[in-house]
Amino acid sequence: MEMLVATIAPVIGLVLAMLWASVRPPRGAVGLSWSVRAFTLIGSGIALVGGLLVGLSGNTAYSAVSSPIPLEWVRGDWLYVVPLVSGFVGVLVLMLPLQRRRSSGSAQFTRRTALSFTRRRWLVLAGCLIGVIVILSVAAGGASSPDKDGRYRLFAMDSGAAEIRILIYGWYYSLPSLIALALFAGTALLALSVIARPPLAADTPHDTAVRQERSRNVMGLLIGGLLLHLGAVLSFLGYTGTSSVGVFQGEDIIPIIAPFSAFGPLLWILGGAASALGFACWFEIVLSNVRRPVRRQVSAV
C-alpha cells in the first residue's frame, strides 16, 4: 500500500487528468490572455513540483519505501504539510496579473463577492474536505501521546502486561498542517475576491467567462491540495490501524492491535484514491492551460 500512495497515485492522477481533458472541451475556450495562462501554469506547476517531490520520494513519517526517484533529503514529515504549502504558493501566483480598475461603460448594481464566479458544488466539496481533515486531525491529535522528546506522535495501547506505543498522526504532524490549511483556504478566498472585485469590462459575457475560469483554477488548486493532504493523513492512519505488536506473556505471544484495525485496509485504499484525485486536479489545470485557446462566442441577451 505504501508503494501505491508513494508512486502509483501520481501516475493514476495524470491518467485521470488526460482522460478528463480528452472528453471535455478546452478550458482555454474562454480566451484567457497569454499572461493569465502563463501565471496559471507557473502557479499550478509550483504546486505540482512540491506534491511530486514529497510523493515520489517515497519518504513518510513511518517508513521510507523504494521509489523511482528516491530523495534522501526529503523528510517524511513533509508529506503532510507540503501539499498545503505548495498549493498556497500556487494560489498566490494565480492571483496575478491583477486586473485594472476600469469602467465598463454601463452602470453595475450587482455586488460581486469572492463567491460570485464560483460554482456552489466546488465550495461545498472544499468545505466538506476541510471539515473531514479537521475532524481527523483533532481526533488523531487527541489520541496521541508524547515520545521521549515530547513530540505528540505516539498511540499508546495497553495489553495488561505492557504498554505498547506506535506512530500516529498526532499533534506533532497535525498542528503545522492545520496552520497551513488555514493559510491555504484563506488565501484561496482572497484570490477569488481579487478576481471578482474589479468592474466588469465592456464585453461583459466574455469577462464573466474569464473570471469563472480563473476562479475554477483557484478552486482546483485548493481542492487538489486538500485531497493530497487528506490522502497522506488517511494513509498514516491506515498504517497505525494495520500495525500490530506481539508481547510475550509466559510462553505465549499476545498480539496487540489498534482498536480501529478493522478500518486499516479501507483507510489505505481511501488514502491512495484521495491522493490520485488530488494529483488529477492539479494535472488537469496544467493540461487545460497548455492547449490552444479559442475564444468562445457568447451572445448577450
C-alpha positions in Angstrom: 0.0 0.0 0.0 2.9 2.4 0.7 4.1 1.9 -2.8 0.6 2.7 -4.2 0.4 6.0 -2.3 4.0 7.0 -3.0 4.5 6.1 -6.7 1.3 5.0 -8.4 -1.0 7.7 -7.2 0.7 10.5 -9.3 0.6 8.2 -12.4 -3.1 7.4 -11.8 -3.8 11.2 -11.3 -2.1 12.0 -14.6 -4.0 9.4 -16.5 -7.3 10.6 -15.0 -6.5 14.2 -15.9 -5.6 13.2 -19.5 -8.9 11.2 -19.8 -10.9 14.1 -18.5 -9.1 16.6 -20.8 -9.8 14.3 -23.8 -13.6 14.2 -23.3 -14.0 17.8 -22.3 -13.8 20.9 -24.5 -10.6 23.0 -24.0 -10.9 25.2 -20.9 -8.9 27.8 -22.8 -12.1 28.3 -24.9 -13.0 31.3 -22.9 -10.0 33.1 -24.4 -7.7 33.6 -21.4 -4.9 36.0 -22.2 -1.4 34.7 -22.5 -0.3 36.4 -19.2 -3.2 34.8 -17.3 -2.4 31.4 -18.7 1.3 31.9 -18.0 0.7 32.7 -14.3 -1.8 29.8 -14.1 0.9 27.4 -15.4 3.5 28.8 -13.1 1.2 28.5 -10.0 -0.1 25.0 -10.8 3.5 24.0 -11.7 4.8 25.1 -8.3 2.1 23.1 -6.6 2.8 20.0 -8.7 6.5 20.1 -8.2 6.0 20.3 -4.4 3.5 17.5 -4.4 5.5 15.2 -6.7 8.8 15.8 -4.7 7.3 14.5 -1.5 5.1 11.9 -3.1 7.7 10.3 -5.4 10.4 10.5 -2.8 8.8 7.5 -1.0 9.5 9.1 2.4 6.8 9.1 5.0 6.8 9.7 8.7 6.7 6.0 9.5 9.0 4.5 6.8 10.9 5.0 3.5 9.9 2.8 0.6 11.7 2.4 -2.7 10.6 4.7 -5.4 11.6 5.8 -8.9 13.4 8.9 -7.6 14.5 8.3 -4.0 15.3 11.7 -2.4 17.0 11.2 0.9 16.9 14.9 1.7 13.1 15.0 1.6 11.9 14.3 5.2 8.9 12.1 5.8 7.2 14.8 7.9 7.0 17.0 4.8 4.5 14.7 3.1 1.6 16.1 5.2 2.3 19.9 5.1 4.0 20.4 1.7 0.8 19.8 -0.5 -0.8 22.6 1.5 2.2 24.9 1.4 2.9 24.4 -2.3 -0.8 24.9 -3.0 -0.8 28.1 -1.0 2.1 29.4 -3.0 0.4 28.4 -6.3 -2.8 30.2 -5.4 -0.8 33.4 -4.6 0.6 33.2 -8.2 -2.8 32.6 -9.7 -4.0 36.0 -8.4 -1.6 37.5 -11.0 -1.9 39.5 -13.1 -4.1 41.9 -11.2 -7.0 43.3 -13.2 -7.0 47.0 -13.7 -10.0 49.0 -12.3 -11.7 50.0 -15.5 -15.1 51.3 -16.4 -17.4 49.0 -18.3 -19.3 52.0 -19.8 -22.5 50.9 -18.0 -23.9 51.1 -14.5 -23.3 47.9 -12.4 -25.6 47.4 -9.5 -24.8 43.7 -8.7 -22.4 43.4 -5.8 -19.6 41.0 -6.5 -18.1 38.8 -3.8 -15.4 36.2 -3.6 -18.1 33.6 -4.4 -19.7 35.4 -7.4 -17.9 33.4 -10.1 -17.5 30.1 -8.3 -19.9 27.2 -8.6 -21.6 26.1 -5.4 -20.6 22.5 -5.7 -16.9 23.4 -5.6 -17.4 25.3 -2.4 -19.4 22.5 -0.9 -16.7 20.0 -1.8 -13.9 22.2 -0.4 -15.9 22.8 2.8 -16.5 19.0 3.3 -12.8 18.2 2.7 -11.7 20.8 5.2 -14.3 19.5 7.7 -13.0 15.9 7.4 -9.4 17.0 7.6 -10.1 19.0 10.8 -12.0 16.1 12.4 -9.3 13.5 11.6 -6.6 15.9 12.8 -8.3 16.7 16.1 -9.2 13.0 16.7 -5.8 11.7 16.0 -4.1 14.5 17.9 -6.3 13.9 20.9 -5.4 10.2 20.8 -1.6 10.9 20.6 0.9 10.7 23.4 4.4 12.3 23.7 7.5 10.4 22.8 10.8 10.7 24.8 11.4 14.1 23.1 7.9 15.4 24.0 6.6 15.1 20.4 2.9 14.0 20.4 3.1 11.3 17.7 2.6 8.0 19.5 -0.5 6.0 20.1 -0.5 4.0 23.4 -2.0 0.6 23.7 -2.1 -1.4 26.9 -2.1 -5.2 26.9 -2.3 -5.5 30.7 1.2 -6.8 30.8 2.8 -3.9 29.0 2.1 -0.7 27.2 3.0 -0.6 23.5 3.2 2.7 21.5 3.1 3.0 17.8 3.2 6.0 15.5 0.1 8.0 14.8 -0.8 11.3 13.0 -0.6 13.2 16.3 -0.3 16.9 17.2 3.4 16.9 16.1 2.2 16.5 12.5 -1.3 17.8 12.5 -0.8 21.2 14.2 1.6 22.6 11.5 -0.7 21.2 8.8 -3.8 22.8 10.4 -2.0 26.2 10.4 -1.0 25.7 6.7 -4.6 24.6 6.0 -6.0 27.9 7.4 -3.5 29.9 5.3 -4.3 27.9 2.2 -8.1 28.2 2.5 -7.8 31.9 3.5 -5.5 32.7 0.5 -7.9 30.9 -1.9 -10.8 33.1 -0.7 -8.6 36.2 -1.1 -7.7 35.1 -4.6 -11.4 34.6 -5.5 -12.1 38.1 -4.1 -9.3 39.7 -6.1 -10.6 38.1 -9.3 -14.2 39.1 -8.6 -13.9 42.7 -7.4 -12.8 44.8 -10.4 -15.6 46.3 -12.5 -16.7 44.1 -15.5 -15.3 45.0 -18.9 -17.5 46.3 -21.7 -17.6 42.8 -23.1 -19.4 41.5 -20.0 -20.1 37.9 -21.2 -16.5 37.3 -22.1 -15.2 38.9 -18.9 -17.5 36.9 -16.8 -16.4 33.7 -18.5 -12.8 34.6 -17.9 -13.4 35.2 -14.2 -15.3 32.0 -13.9 -12.3 30.1 -15.4 -9.8 31.8 -13.2 -11.9 31.1 -10.1 -12.2 27.5 -11.3 -8.4 27.2 -11.4 -8.1 28.6 -7.9 -10.7 26.1 -6.6 -9.0 23.3 -8.5 -5.7 24.1 -6.8 -7.4 24.3 -3.4 -9.3 21.0 -3.7 -6.3 19.2 -5.2 -4.1 20.3 -2.2 -6.8 19.2 0.3 -7.1 15.8 -1.4 -3.4 15.2 -1.4 -3.1 16.2 2.3 -6.2 14.1 3.2 -4.7 11.1 1.3 -1.5 11.3 3.3 -3.4 11.5 6.6 -5.6 8.6 5.7 -2.6 6.5 4.7 -0.9 7.4 8.0 -4.0 6.3 10.0 -4.1 3.2 7.8 -0.5 2.4 8.8 -1.4 2.9 12.5 -4.5 0.7 12.2 -2.7 -2.2 10.5 0.3 -2.2 12.8 0.4 -5.0 15.4 2.9 -5.8 18.1 3.4 -9.1 19.9 4.0 -9.2 23.6 5.4 -12.2 25.5 3.3 -13.4 28.3 4.8 -16.6 29.7 5.3 -18.8 26.8 2.6 -17.2 24.7 2.7 -14.2 22.4 -0.2 -11.8 22.7 -0.8 -9.6 19.6 -1.7 -6.0 20.3 -3.5 -4.2 17.5 -5.1 -0.8 17.3 -8.9 -0.6 18.2 -9.7 0.7 14.7 -7.6 -2.0 12.9 -10.7 -3.3 11.0 -10.7 0.0 9.1 -6.9 -0.1 8.3 -7.1 -1.6 4.8 -10.0 0.7 3.9 -8.0 3.7 5.1 -5.2 2.7 2.9 -7.5 2.4 -0.1 -9.2 5.8 0.6 -5.8 7.4 1.1 -4.5 6.2 -2.2 -7.7 7.3 -4.0 -7.7 10.7 -2.4 -4.0 11.3 -3.4 -4.7 10.2 -7.0 -7.7 12.5 -7.3 -5.6 15.4 -5.8 -2.9 14.9 -8.5 -5.6 14.7 -11.1 -6.9 18.1 -10.1 -3.5 19.7 -10.4 -2.5 17.9 -13.6 -5.8 18.9 -15.2 -5.2 22.6 -14.6 -1.8 22.3 -16.3 -3.1 20.3 -19.3 -6.1 22.6 -19.8 -3.8 25.7 -20.0 -1.3 24.3 -22.5 -4.0 23.5 -25.0 -4.5 26.2 -27.7 -7.2 28.6 -26.6 -10.1 29.5 -28.8 -12.3 32.4 -27.9 -15.8 31.4 -27.0 -18.6 33.1 -28.9 -21.1 34.4 -26.3 -24.2 36.2 -27.2 -25.5 38.8 -24.8 -29.2 38.7 -24.0 
